[in-house]
Amino acid sequence: MKIAFSRALALLLVLGATGFPLVAQEAGDIEGEIEALKKGQEAIQKELADIKKLIQARPAAPARPAGPNVAGKVFDIGANPVKGEQTAKLTLVEFTDYQ
């Protein structure tokens, strides 16, 4: 019996300290914030849909020209000094800077 009474008293103290009408008012504020968030979310979704349409309407980028196919080619380096086997395989990598 004492435990039930102390719990009820604690509940009354908490509700009294926070002010029950204030809790109801905060619920209304929260509902307003939720509505504002929903409207913001709808605006973002509309903007994303517009961006998608713009991207889909954009003409395709022209294909990059392919470099020469040098796979399996044998290059003669002449009398230049080399280190390693004369028949070693080589990987050619091209780095470019578009600035």
Buried (B, 14 or more C-beta within 10 A) or exposed (E): EEEEEEEEEEEEEEEEEEEEEEEEEEEEEEEEEEEEEEEEEEEEEEEEEEEEEEEEEEEEEEEEEEEEEEEEEEEEEEEEEEEEEEEEEEEEEEEEEEE
